[in-house]
């Protein structure tokens, strides 16, 4: 009886080890497939237009292959109005709202540093500018605290070092 019980226990442990190995292999396969999947965002497509807003400017940036390394944060140090910052960014490859809405539908792909770094609270997408019914210009932003979209009036002052505009990486300022 003791010998039979020992054999059953050994068989159970071997079976458990085999199942655990299979689960680990399955997890690693799924993880690799997720990492290998390529996401292409059409930045030439018309952006999402919220109710009561109109698109004033939408920079069509072609096809954007998503990758954390393809985005560069641009921090402006010093108080400035949103309109002045918008003018200064006119020669930069700022990302448009299509990237913003892609991120909203793929939160699992958000760069981990955005949540970890406190300075990345609001990420601005100056490639798409909206206006409200009073014709006040607005820029969309993604808040990394609650992962919601907000629209900020450019006329407001107080844009400072916490203002992070997202740029396409690997560009050269002219």
Buried (B, 14 or more C-beta within 10 A) or exposed (E): EEEEEEEEEEEEEEEEEEEEEEEEEEEEEEEEEEEEEEEEBEBBEEBBEBEEBEBEBBBEBEEBEBEEEBBBBBEBEEEBBBBBBBEBBEEBBBBBBBBBBBBBEEEEBBBEEBEEEEEBBBBBBBBBBBBBEEEEBBBBBBEBEEEEBEBBBBEEEEBEEBBBBBBBEEEEEE
